[in-house]
């Protein structure tokens, strides 16, 4: 039975070929949607011609939105507020080619019953791969030892390597069993690395199924050789990783943050790093990027990367592939495989 517009219940929409448009900033559209991606989208929907919509108030945007049923969104999509939705009476679904939908999905979307999908699951994989790589590299102290090797141009005495170096039995603590946190746990399974987990929403049975040991927050930091932060930034998690937790970490332990910079008390982290007690690998900071004169830049025991853990380059094709699959499922009446639920939004990044 054909779907019908909420604005005109008797008016059938195009069966199996929904009218769609792209909404994201032009640079994102250029990066994500190459000819192959556009062809794939064209197979499953009637796609409005680019350029992508990046301002819903223009005459062109209003003309496109007038009969659009599904929006394919990305970085830089404007908020779908009441004014935008009024211009899009047939809009029934949003497929996001990135992770978080907080920037553009509004309460008005939920109130109107618009279905939402996100490529967060696809974006979780490269972040998890980055995290596992950094866990293993930090265990062997690869980056520090490579820097010393370049400076001294001679090998060290490998028989004198301290017992703290290596990845045998090193304890990894995961803060939050988010999509990314769960992928990290999954990717760590082949390694001889016991994993602790702190997530108040994960039951003991779920933790057992994941193959991890659930612990309290304080124990996670005190007992782990490396703590990897994967909790979303919420009012309750801002500054969650505080001075007390950081100072409780084992000497030479590593803090990895690929979540949001503000989850960590950055002033406290800077102080602890300057004491040379622990190490840190930061793909996110607060603010992001850091001011050029920030003291963290001068900490040799901090590796700061430019928010590169998430999908980049050829990894964008994984996001678009998921989005194409979601449009296809929705057009066939099968619903989304990766839906974003209103009741879960408070727990998502």
Buried (B, 14 or more C-beta within 10 A) or exposed (E): EEBBBEEEEEEEBBEEBBBBBBBBBEEBBEBBBEEEBBEBBEEBBBBBEEEBBBEBEEEEBBEBBEBBBBBBBBBBBBBBBEEBBEBBBBBBBBBBBBBBBEBBBBEBBBEBEBBBBBBBBBBBBBBBBBBBBBBBBBBEBBBBBEEEEEEEEEEEEEEEEEEEBEBEEBBBBBBBBBBBBBBBBBBBEEBEBBBBBBBEEBEEEBBEEBEBBBBEBEBBBBBBBBBBBBBBBBEEBEBBBBBEBBBBBBEBBBBBBBBBBBBBBBEBBBBBBBEEBBBBBBBBBBEEEBEEEBBBEEBEBBBBBEBEBBBEEEBBBBBBBBBBBBBBBBBEEEEBEBEBEEEEBEEBB
